[in-house]
Every structure is written in structure tokens, then in C-alpha cells.
Amino acid sequence: MIGLAAGALLLAVAFFEPRIRPVASPMGLFFLAYGAGSYLHRRRRHLAGYFATFAGVTAAVWLIPLPLGDWRRALLVGVAFGFFLHFARFFMGRAGRYLAPVPAAVVSGFLGLFLQSAGIPALPQVVWGVGAGGSLASALGLLRGPVGRFFAKRVVFFSIVGGLAAALYVISPLVGRPLYLAAVAAAAVAVLAPGMGGPKRPRLYDDPDVLEAKRVEARFVKNGDVALLAAYVAYHLARAGADEKAVADAVRVALSYRDLEPSPFAPAAVARLVERANRRRRARHLERVKSYLRRYL
């Protein structure tokens, strides 16, 4: 709501103050679109929310008075579109999974062209190298089995490798010592490799609905509502594009939990002990469900 209010205020100021209209109008449109996107996210319409934000960025880039021609503005809009694809693809079902290599290619391609149009030497090639490495790793990450998982978990690492390779290609002819630079690049890769796990695919608890996920987890641990847990698991798996067998297996795992039932004649102290034990068992079952989901999300 703050974004909507800020956007409306800026547009009103632009209407009454012609001197600041060239800046206030595009910024008002941006905040208006951003506020609309935030509202749509709260309504669980994430794809429409990201598109609204992208539309606001496009309006701001295209209308704000900057010393840029239409070609460079279009390139910046292309960069913004790449980021839109990156976030929106997680809400496109199965089709979004196959879009994984596209955002890095779009962002690096348009950003490199923008830097090249600005006359900046060498940097466009490095940006393209980063995009090529990330896109290739993302494409190979679509493969099934350990090979796909290896590349999917190391997209950032291969992006850095691509950038280093491009920098080596650009700098080597200038200094005349390609082997020396290759050794430095290899040493950098060796240092970076152990810690570069890359960005992870969104899981139940890394999702933009993370607060809702935590609420569901807390409710399950508190009262053992397996129906709620199963419904939430099925919803996220289906939205992520998992097949019917994966959804059915995950729901079956979620529903497999049963509380220990104290005797109706047990004293209150025993009932409290059983409830504490049940909470510990629910927490362990929740971790089991999460570990199962990691196979698909």
C-alpha cells in the first residue's frame, strides 16, 4: 500500500508542478506499479506481481529524462526483462523449469550490449562470459541424475569460470603472457570451487510464501494437523511442476504421521509428557518431509 500511495502522490505532484513533471511522472508510475505488484504478491498472484513490477521499471527507464537514446533504453529494459524471467519462472509450473538457462543469457546479453554501446572496453566480453557460463550450467542442470544435480548446484561457480575465461581471452593478447594468466585463473577457480554451491532451487521454506510456510510448520508441530501439512506440500509441489507420482508420494509421506494417544484415564501429568513427546516426534517428521521435498524442489 505504501508503494501505491507514493505513486499516487508523485503523480499528483507531477500534475500540479510542471517543472518536476519529467522526473515525478515516471517515478510515480514506477511506485504505482511496484505497489500493485506487492498487492498481487500478497494475493498469491506472484507471476502477475512480478510482471507489474517489470512494467513499472520499463516505464521509469523509458520516460525518465536521462542522456540515453531509444536503443540504450531498450537494452536496459531487456536487462530488466531478464530479471523478471528469473523470478517469474518459479511460478510457471513445469515450463518454468526449462526456462532456467534463459534469464542469465538475457541479462548478460543485453547488459553486455549496453556496455559496448557506451564504449567501455573488455567489460562487455566479461559480462557475456559470465552469462555463457551460467546459462550453460543451468542448461546442463536440467539433465536428470547426478550430472544434472552437479551443474544445478554450481551455476554461480560456472558463471565465475565463464567470466574468468572471457577476461583471460581479452587480456592475454595485451600482456603477451597467456600461460601466466591461465595459471592465475586456474588458481582462482581452485580457491573458489570448494565454497561455490550456487543458488538453490526454491524450497518450501525459501519460497516467497516463507511466512505462510513457517505458519503451517508451527501449526503442525503444535497440534499435529497432517491434513494441513499434506495440502501445503501438494500445493507447492504442483506449483513447482512436479509430476503426479512425486506429489502423491510426498502427500503419502506427510500423512504417514500419527500421534501417540495417552489413555483417557491417564493423569494430567502423563498427558503433558505424551504431548511433549508428540511435539518432538512431529518436529522429526517435519524434517523427514522436508528432506523428501528436496528431491523435487
N, C-alpha and C positions, 0 to 999 in steps of 0.2 A: 504493500500500500504506500510505503514511503516513496518508492520509485514513481508510482502513478501521480502522487501529489507533487513531487519535484518536477515531473514532466509537465503537468498542467500549469504549475507556477511559472516555469520558464517560457512556455508558450504564451501565457498571459502577458508576461513582461515583454516578450518579443512583439506582441501585438501593440502594446502601448509605447514602446521605446524603439523607434526605428533605428537608432544608432547602434544598438547592440543586437538587433534582429539577426544579422548574418551568423552570429555565434549562438545566440539563445535559441533560435528555431531548431537547428539540427540537434543541439544538446537536449532540448525539450523532447524532441521525437525519440532520441535515444533512451532517456529516462522513462518515457511513457511506454516504449516497447519493453524495456527491462522490467518495469513494474508489472506489465501484462504477463511477461514470461514467468516472473516469480509467482504470480497468482495461479497460472496454469500448472506450475510445478506442485503447488500445494493441493491442487485438484487431481494430482497424479497423471496429468496430461503432459508428460515430460517432453515428448517429441515436439508438440506444439509450443511448449515453453522455450525450448532451445531455438526453434525457428523464429519466434518473436524477438528474442534477444539478437539473433543474427540480423533480422530485419532492421532493428534499431542501430546496430553497428554500421550496417550498409548506409542507412540514412545519414548518420553522422559523418562517415567518411566521404560520402558523395556531396554533401551540402555545405560542410564547414569550410570557411574560406582559407584554404591552405595553398601554398605555391606549388600545386600539383596539377598536371594535365589529366584529362579523362583516362588516358592509358594507365598512368600510375595509380589513379584512384581505383580503377578496375582490378589492378593487381592486388591492392590492399584488400579489396572486397573478396578476392579469391583466397587470400590468406585466411580471412575470417570464415569463409565457407569451409575451408579445411578443418578449422577448429569445431565448427558446427557439426560436421560429419563425425568427428572423433567422439563427441559427447552423445550425439543423437543415435549413433549406430547401436548403442547398448539397448535401445528401446525399439529396434526394428525387427525383433524376433530373429528367425534363422537367417534372413537376408543380411542383418547387421553383422553377423559373424564373418561373412565373406567380404565385407567392406573393410576389414581390418587393415589391409595394406594401403588403402586409398587415402586416408587423411594425411599421413606423413608425406606421401607423394605430392598431394595438392598443396599443402602448406609450404614444403621446401621448394616446389616448382615455382609457385607464384612469388614467394619471398626472394628466391634467387633472381628471378626476372626483375623484381623491383630494385634490388641492389645493383644489378647490372645496368638498369636504366639510369640509376643515379651515378654511374661512372665509378663505382667502388671496385678496385681490382682484387682478384683472388677470392674474396669472401663469397661471391655467388657460387663458385665451384665447390667450396667447402660446405655451404648450405645444401647444395644438390647432393653432395656425397653423404651427408647426414641423412637426408631423406631417402636416398637409394638404399643405404644400409638398413634403415628402419623398415622400409617397405618390403625389402627382400626377406628380412627376418619375420615380419608379420605374415607374409605370404607362405613361407615355409612353416610357420606356426599353425597354419590351417590343416597341415597333414595330421593324420591320426597316429597314435602311438608315441613312443618316447622321443622320436625325432621331432615331431610337431611340438611336444611339450618343451623340449630343449630350446627351440628357437622362440616359442611364445613367451618364455620367461626371461629372455635376454634381448628384447627388442632395443632397449636403451643402449646396451653394450654394443650391439652391432651398428647402431646409429653412430656411436662414437668412433668405431672402427672405420665406418664409411667416411666420416669427416676427416679422420687422420689420413686415410688413403688419398682423399682428394687434396688435402693440404700437402702431402708428400709429392703428389703429381705436379702441383703448381710450383712448389718451392725448389724441388730438385734441380731443374734446369737453371735456376738463378744462381745457385751456390756451387754447382758442379760437383757435389758430393752426395749422390743418391744413396750409396751404401751407408754412409754415416747417418743420414736422416732416417733411412729404413730401420737401422738399429735403434735409434731413439724412439721411433714409432712402435717398434716391437716391444721395447721395454715398457712404454706407456700402456700398451694393451695388456702386458703381463701383470702390471700393477693393478689395473682396473678390473681385470677379469674376475677375481675371486668375489668381489662385492657387488657385481652388477647382475642382479636378478631380474631387472626390467620391471615395467609396470604390470601389475597383475590384472587379470580379468575381474570384473566386478563380482563380488560375492554377496551373500545375503546381508552381511554386516558392513560392506564397503559401498553399498548402493546409495544413491541419493535419498532413498527412503530409510536411511540408517536409524533415525529416531523411532520410526514405526517398528523396525526390526527389533530394536532394543526393548521396546514396549512389549512386543509379542514374547520375546525371550523371558523377560521379567515375569510376565503373567504365567508362562508355562512353569517356570521354576517355583512360583508361589503357589499355584493351585493345580498343576498337572493337567492343563487343558490340552490334550493331544489333538483334538479336532481343530483347534485354532492353529496349532503348530503345523499340522498336516496341510491345512488350507493355505497357509502362508508359504510353505515350501513349494506346493504345487503352483501357486501363482507366480513366484519368482522363476521357477524352472521353465514354465510355459512362456513367460515373457522373454527369457533368455534364448528361446528357440530350441530347448531340449526336446528330444523325441518322446513319444508316448511311453516307451518302456522305461526311460530314465525317470520320468515323472511318477509312474506307477511304483517303481522300486523305491524312490525317495519317500513317497507317501506311506508305503508299507513299512519302511524303517521308522518313520515318525510315529506311526500308530502302534508300533510294537511295544511301547512302554505301558507298564501297569504299576500303580501304586501298591505298596504294602498296606493291607487293611487290618487295623487293630480290632480286637474283639470288642463288640458293643458293651461288654461288661468290664472292660479294662479301665483302671483308674485314670484320672486326668493326666497324671504324671507320665504314665506309659503312653497315652495317646500323643502327648507332646514329643516324647522321644521318637515315636514312629514317624511323626510329621517331620522332625528334623532329618531323620534318615531318608525320608522320601524326597526332601529337598535336595539332599546330596545326590541321590540317585537320579533325580530329574536333571541336575546340572551335568552329570556324567552322560546322560542320554542326549542332552542338547549338544554336547561336544561331539558325540558319535554322529548325530545328524549333520553337523557342520562339516565333519571330516568326509562324510559321504557326499555332501554337496560339492566339495572341492573337486571332485572328479568331473563335474559338468559345468561349473561356473568359474 
